[in-house]
């Protein structure tokens, strides 16, 4: 310990008469061994407790000293606090670590849920390709409520209160399951970050899954068999929807891309003459999920659908698949269209068309004489393991393998599409003269 040490012990009266000197000094406080009053030349005073633990000397500052007790600890308070620290040393605990832990916990108790979310996303450890979308959801739906909620106090009741508002329900009163699921995902991710940072010991939502709040997070990863594909293309003719939507679903099945990328497709990105589609890298307003811009060749089947679609869309609209009002269609609208028309296949989503594309082509790769690596390149996947090391496209024809894949699949769909039986019973004709009302996409 630096500074001179005075062995005379303090009492209440002596404490009041302590004067600073030219050099810092330490005055024994008496009663509790190791308790000292530290006096600086400036006149500032503080209490210090010195101790030995596991044979090594250490010390901890108890706080400022003041005889009156108004601006710091008086003699009695310092002795009581030092006595508590002495008990910690006797039990094998370092008082300095306990004080630091207490201060850290007090600091954590003041950190709000929103601050933890900001630390996660501003710190760059979120691991998302489109973090701006998550930040937008949090700012829009959660920040106002969670900005004053300490992370240590957050529980299921807070989230239940958030989703009790009218903005979380449709006009018919039903819950917006997708919106709740998206908010729940961000809540859970923030909680996991708090646990890794030592702010929480356990997950307060561990016994409260998303479905308990009305959020549907468990997506059934399924794909169609060939008989179901035939059934889909057959029934599609009689769906109560626009021809544009029929072409949209066929094109999505034929190209193997995500429904969001197809819906955001622009005229300027399609070159009918060269037979290519330029898929841009993901950005705030583009949800392609591709880190780099890539070129996708168009099969004959896809080109036929695109020519029909572009001829039907107003030339002034930059979108290839616009809604009736000319704006962009959202994936949720496509899901509703499928749910209302495709009664034969339960729980089918637009993303299942992509899964169908990948699954059916992989199982037919040898028969169709196509490369499995080219299938993965078509859908924009990163090649796994040794496939990434040794499987490279032909430098003279880099898109040739992908075009072979798409033409092979397009040939299968074209054959099914041209030979399907059209004399099928319309699913909405259960009652004569009664038609099922389906919202147009």
Beta strands, then each sheet from edge to edge (+ up, - down):
strand 1: 4-6
strand 2: 25-28
strand 3: 35-39
strand 4: 45-53
strand 5: 56-64
strand 6: 270-271
strand 7: 276-279
strand 8: 294-297
sheet 1: 1+ 2+ 3- 4+ 5-
sheet 2: 6+ 7- 8+
end
